Amino acid sequence: MSAVVAGASAPVASVTRRPRGGLFRAILRNRKAMVGAVLLFLFILLAAFPGLFVPGAHHDPQAIGDLPLQKPSGAHWLGTTGLGQDVYAQLIYSTRESLVIAVVAGLGATILSVIIGVSAAYLGGFADDGLSMLTDIFLVLPTFPLIIVLATYAGKGNLTVIIIVLILTGWSYGARQMRAQALSLRNRDFLESARVRGERSSYIIVVEVLPTMISLIVANFLGAALYSVLTAAGLQFLGLGDPSSLSWGTMLYWAQNQGALVNGLPAWALSPGLAVALLGVSFALLNYAFDEISNPALRPVRRRRAKS
């Protein structure tokens, strides 16, 4: 009888035990997460050490050359611009600004959405009504026309202004998600015990509520970063960025203005667009993967081998 009890208790222990590094292991087992992480790591390397990926003769991507509008060759892998600048060097060195926009604007929008969404849910009452109404207003605004107006009149070509505009227009959707999640936690026992102990609201939100929402916060950051990458490239392509800066959107702007496709230079126009797409894919894959990791209902069902 004791042997039967011992044998029956073993599976229960294996199910309830949570091994250390469970999140890291879940990421390693998720194909979407791995592909997204590898792509993002590659872009981080390009942004941090662009000189390692550019031949020595083209270390200055803004240097004006003697061979304008040249097609791809051994000397210029993606051809040259109308001023003879190496397109490949510009593509590599443009990674830094594009990645900075994604990270800074995505982080700013996430922080704003956390502050507004969680505060609205936890405080309730008039604060919840006011913050929810503000969120609803930003949700129904036509985002891209608003971005164009703000970027034009607040300071055309200023990178700081573009980042601020992206933050102000990219927080509302995440705030709605944060509020919904925080509302489901507001009446939990561990929060009630914190209130009984006399803890301040700021302490309860930061120490008790936010740690339980880490996966959602990370997913919102990845979504906001994806939004920032695509929107910033669109603004710069329309000429609302700094035309002398090095970014993929600016490359698209000059490729359009100098007739890259008409002059038989598709690599000049397609390479920055492909780079924007790949960076967006990396954020999107990581976002989908975190959804699957944090939500068991979205995880793919895996077949288990029957034990003999």
Secondary structure, 3 states (H helix, E strand, C coil): CHHHHHHHHHHHHHHHCCCCCHHHHHHHHCHHHHHHHHHHHHHHHHHHCHHHHCCHHHCCCCCCCCCCCCCCCCCCCCCECCCCCEHHHHHHHCHHHHHHHHHHHHHHHHHHHHHHHHHHHHHCHHHHHHHHHHHHHHHHCCHHHHHHHHHHHHHCCCHHHHHHHHHHHHCHHHHHHHHHHHHHHCCCHHHHHHHHCCCCHHHHHHHHHHHHHHHHHHHHHHHHHHHHHHHHHHHHHCCCCCCCCCCHHHHHHHHHHCCCCCCCCHHHHHHHHHHHHHHHHHHHHHHHHHHHHHCHHHCCCCCCCCCC
